Amino acid sequence: MNKRAIAARILVAEGILLLIVAAIHLLVIPVLRDTLVRQLSTPDFQFVWPPFVLAFVVLGILLVPLALSTIYCASGVRRGERWAWSLGITNALAVLGLPIVLWGIMDKRYFTALPFLVASILITVVGVSMLWPLVWVRSELTSESGRAS
């Protein structure tokens, strides 16, 4: 199997993982709501819940096109097309940027919470595992005119 085919399979797998993460974000909302209702006073809940649920819904919904475009670009990467590589690298850098930004802005005590730590590690692994196969196959891409670049 050639490098581009391997990279394409990895991108499809990562796209599927991103779809699963999107589903988790949307499905966990009722559980989080129930948890916050028990933990917060009514005024605090009414203050916190709207932006909290908005963030979860927006993230869940925006992960879907990110996942689908990652899956879509896999076939182009398999064929060695530069546009597909560009789309894949953009998606990979976006995913990899998330843990970097989280590490920079989040209070470090949140990383002691096991679910947050595991999610941070997983998103880092997904970002790296999207990026490295694209870097690996870059030399095998063709330019828009069909010549190797």
Secondary structure per residue as TSV (DSSP state, phi and psi in degrees):
chain	resnum	aa	ss	phi	psi
A	1	M	-	360.0	137.2
A	2	N	-	-83.9	167.1
A	3	K	H	-59.4	-42.1
A	4	R	H	-64.8	-37.5
A	5	A	H	-65.5	-40.9
A	6	I	H	-63.9	-46.3
A	7	A	H	-59.8	-41.8
A	8	A	H	-62.6	-42.6
A	9	R	H	-63.6	-39.7
A	10	I	H	-62.8	-43.2
A	11	L	H	-63.3	-40.1
A	12	V	H	-62.4	-44.9
A	13	A	H	-62.0	-42.4
A	14	E	H	-66.8	-37.4
A	15	G	H	-62.3	-41.1
A	16	I	H	-64.7	-41.5
A	17	L	H	-60.6	-40.5
A	18	L	H	-65.5	-35.2
A	19	L	H	-64.7	-38.6
A	20	I	H	-65.0	-42.5
A	21	V	H	-62.9	-39.9
A	22	A	H	-60.7	-45.6
A	23	A	H	-62.8	-41.5
A	24	I	H	-60.3	-44.5
A	25	H	H	-60.0	-39.6
A	26	L	H	-78.2	-36.4
A	27	L	H	-76.1	-25.4
A	28	V	T	-81.7	-10.8
A	29	I	H	-55.0	-48.1
A	30	P	H	-61.7	-36.0
A	31	V	H	-66.0	-44.5
A	32	L	H	-64.8	-38.9
A	33	R	H	-60.3	-48.3
A	34	D	H	-61.8	-38.8
A	35	T	H	-64.9	-46.2
A	36	L	H	-66.8	-35.9
A	37	V	H	-60.4	-39.9
A	38	R	H	-74.4	-30.1
A	39	Q	H	-91.4	-24.2
A	40	L	S	-113.7	153.7
A	41	S	-	-67.3	163.2
A	42	T	H	-58.7	-47.6
A	43	P	H	-62.8	-39.0
A	44	D	H	-64.6	-42.7
A	45	F	H	-61.5	-44.8
A	46	Q	H	-64.4	-27.3
A	47	F	H	-79.3	-43.3
A	48	V	H	-82.0	-37.8
A	49	W	H	-61.0	-48.7
A	50	P	H	-56.8	-50.3
A	51	P	H	-69.5	-30.3
A	52	F	H	-64.5	-51.0
A	53	V	H	-68.4	-35.4
A	54	L	H	-59.3	-45.7
A	55	A	H	-61.9	-43.3
A	56	F	H	-66.3	-41.9
A	57	V	H	-67.2	-46.3
A	58	V	H	-60.5	-46.9
A	59	L	H	-61.8	-45.8
A	60	G	H	-59.6	-43.3
A	61	I	H	-71.7	-41.1
A	62	L	H	-72.0	-22.5
A	63	L	H	-68.0	-26.9
A	64	V	H	-63.4	-53.4
A	65	P	H	-66.5	-30.1
A	66	L	H	-62.3	-45.5
A	67	A	H	-64.6	-47.6
A	68	L	H	-65.7	-38.3
A	69	S	H	-70.2	-30.2
A	70	T	H	-66.9	-44.0
A	71	I	H	-63.6	-43.3
A	72	Y	H	-61.2	-41.8
A	73	C	H	-71.1	-17.3
A	74	A	H	-58.8	-41.0
A	75	S	H	-65.9	-36.5
A	76	G	H	-68.7	-37.9
A	77	V	H	-63.0	-41.6
A	78	R	H	-57.8	-37.1
A	79	R	H	-84.5	-6.0
A	80	G	T	81.8	25.9
A	81	E	B	-86.8	131.3
A	82	R	H	-62.3	-39.6
A	83	W	H	-58.0	-39.7
A	84	A	H	-67.8	-40.0
A	85	W	H	-62.5	-43.5
A	86	S	H	-61.1	-43.8
A	87	L	H	-64.0	-45.7
A	88	G	H	-62.4	-43.0
A	89	I	H	-67.5	-36.4
A	90	T	H	-62.3	-46.5
A	91	N	H	-63.8	-43.1
A	92	A	H	-62.2	-44.0
A	93	L	H	-66.9	-34.7
A	94	A	H	-63.9	-45.7
A	95	V	H	-65.6	-44.1
A	96	L	H	-67.9	-27.3
A	97	G	H	-67.1	-28.6
A	98	L	H	-58.6	-54.1
A	99	P	H	-65.4	-29.9
A	100	I	H	-65.1	-46.2
A	101	V	H	-66.2	-43.3
A	102	L	H	-58.1	-45.1
A	103	W	H	-61.0	-35.5
A	104	G	H	-76.6	-32.3
A	105	I	H	-108.9	-20.8
A	106	M	S	-84.0	143.4
A	107	D	-	-61.2	133.7
A	108	K	G	-62.4	-19.2
A	109	R	G	-66.6	-24.6
A	110	Y	G	-66.2	-27.0
A	111	F	G	-74.3	-8.1
A	112	T	G	-83.9	-15.3
A	113	A	S	-77.1	122.2
A	114	L	H	-54.7	-47.6
A	115	P	H	-60.7	-39.7
A	116	F	H	-67.6	-42.8
A	117	L	H	-63.1	-46.5
A	118	V	H	-61.9	-45.0
A	119	A	H	-61.4	-40.5
A	120	S	H	-65.4	-41.9
A	121	I	H	-65.8	-44.6
A	122	L	H	-63.2	-42.4
A	123	I	H	-67.8	-31.7
A	124	T	H	-66.3	-44.9
A	125	V	H	-62.0	-43.6
A	126	V	H	-62.2	-45.2
A	127	G	H	-60.6	-46.0
A	128	V	H	-66.3	-41.6
A	129	S	H	-74.5	-13.8
A	130	M	H	-83.1	-37.0
A	131	L	H	-75.1	-47.7
A	132	W	H	-62.5	-39.4
A	133	P	H	-68.1	-28.8
A	134	L	H	-70.5	-39.5
A	135	V	H	-66.2	-39.2
A	136	W	H	-60.2	-38.5
A	137	V	H	-97.6	-0.2
A	138	R	G	-54.2	-39.3
A	139	S	G	-69.6	-13.8
A	140	E	G	-96.6	6.9
A	141	L	-	-79.9	154.2
A	142	T	B	-104.1	151.3
A	143	S	-	-77.5	176.8
A	144	E	T	-58.9	-29.1
A	145	S	T	-86.1	-1.0
A	146	G	S	97.1	-6.2
A	147	R	S	-85.9	152.3
A	148	A	B	-66.1	142.0
A	149	S	-	-108.6	360.0
